[in-house]
Amino acid sequence: MHIRLATPADIPAILALEQLCPSAAHWTELQYRNLLRNEVLGSISHRIALLADGTSEEPSATPAQPPPVLLAFLVAHCIDREWELENIAVTPTARRRGLATILIQELFRRACEKNSHSIFLEVRESNQLAHALYEKLGFTKSGLRKGYYQSPPEDAILYRRLL
């Protein structure tokens, strides 16, 4: 497995993976293109998309080197010294292997390099697996947003982790 920053060439794979994950935020191709553009260098606000690539379980034309496949991704937004974990998705066939943990730990590492002080996120109240993951990684509940989600309507639980 390899962790790296996303490029515009990754957008089709990100969109395809996102569709396999009903609990992920669903963004448009244009939103991802804008995210990856990084037009304003030196700004106090920027986004990153981290990818976890692996190899396909299927046979390939060159068995010695199977093509990389997108297993998971994470999108985070930095404003000044605070980060928001905006989106995270793991392909169903790669779940329960620690990929979300690895991506979030990489976000922690990058945030600490920037002298950031915290990371926050919101998650559907019903997404108990996500709650367990975030709490295992040191996030604590910090609030509630009533009716935050649509389709279906649901409250969001806010989490924060100090770095």
C-alpha positions, 0 to 999 in steps of 0.5 A: 500500500502507498499513501500519496497526495491526489492529482487531477488524474485520480478524480475518476477513481475517487468518484467511483470509490465515493459511489461505493460508500453511501456514508461518504460526502458526495462531491462533484467532479468540479469540486474535486478539480477545484480542490486539487487546483491549489491556485492560492499558494501561501494562503492560510486556507487549503485542502489536501486529498490523501489516497491509499493505493494498493494492488488489484486482487485480479490478474493483470497483463503483467503479473510481476507488477499489478496496476495500483488501485484506489483503496481509500481516500481522505479530504481535509481542509486547513484554515490557519492552524485548524483542520477539518476532516471533510471526507473519508472513504474506503472501498468495501473490499478493503474495509477492516484493514486499518486503511482509514486509521493510516490515512487519518494518522498521515493527516495528523503527521501533516497537520503537526508539521504545519504546527496545527493545533486541532482537527475536527469533523462531523459524522452521522449520528447513526454511523457507529463504526465511524464513531468507534474509529474516531474515538480510538484515534483520540477524537472526543465529542464536542457538539451536535448539529441538529438536522445537519445531514439530508437524504436521510435527514440526521443529526451530526455529532461533532468530534475534535482532536487536539494535536 
